[in-house]
Amino acid sequence: MTEIDTGTNDLLGRVEGHVAILSFNRPDRRNALSDDVYAGFSRALPVIAKDPNIRVLMVTGEGSAFCSGGDVKGMNEANQSRGGGSFSTEARIDRLRTIQGQVSLAFRTLPQPVVAALPGAAAGAGLSIALAADLRIAAERAIIMTAFANVGASGDFGTSWFLPRIIGEAKAKELLFTTPRLSAREAADLHIINKVLPDENFAEAALNWCHDLAQRAPIALRYMKENINRASEVSLKTALDAEAVAMVRTMASADHKEAAAAFVEKRPPKFIGQ
């Protein structure tokens, strides 16, 4: 195991095998977000993106929650002490734009697949950050809530972009307007969660799930992510052109040759990312 320097104890980082793990670490506040968390992502994600040994990023939470979103208790304390905040509206908008880019946009553009592993609740911006991941796995006990309407907020970190693409516009509006508490199984039925795992030994099972994903051809996975991310924003012709480039490049790789040989020899392939 190798440590990843996030510069903060609010976000822990390590690498095990070909999987990087970043973990929210504010269990006393149900892993609510903080300035240090944002700075930790900003520091760690560029390092992960450039590391050819890392094939999958798993984002999870310490303790019983994934991330409860904004620190409402901290917001209230700030409102009481500063009369609602000392920064201008424009400064707060600029700050939010910056930190959203450091997390949600960074997940989207990271070359490696990002898996959000939910040991428990994901609410508000915590759910938004999970939605920004490519895949989501959850413990049976996990609860999913949009939660923004409960605190009189409209939503951030990409909920309005990610959620309709996953579950459709009308259902996304329903979840945002009414903020129901969804179980992991209910969220899986809506395709918000890709896989539900037992509560017992969830952390180990989630990491093993990511290790299994990391055994697949990493170059192909990166191109697949690029292709799918691009497809919703371009014409069919542009998507086909990009697929052609990616397909030829992956089939010229050593990993493709290894996969073909393994198929003929009836054995599992051993991908090296070349």
Buried (B, 14 or more C-beta within 10 A) or exposed (E): EEEBEBEBEBBBBBBBBBBBBBBBBBEEBBBBBBEBBBBBBBBBBEBBBEBEEBBBBBBBBBBBBBBBBBBBEBBEEBEEEEEEEEEEEEEEEEEEEEBBBBBBBBBBEBBBBBBBBBBBBBBBBBBBBBBBBBBBBBBEBBBBBBBBBEEEBEBBBBBBBBBBEEBEEEBBEBBBEEBEEBBBEBBBEBEBBBBBBEBEEBBEBBBEBBBEBBBBBBBBBBBBBBBEEBBEEEEEEEBEEBBEEBBEEBEEBEBBEBBEEBEEEEEEBEBEBE
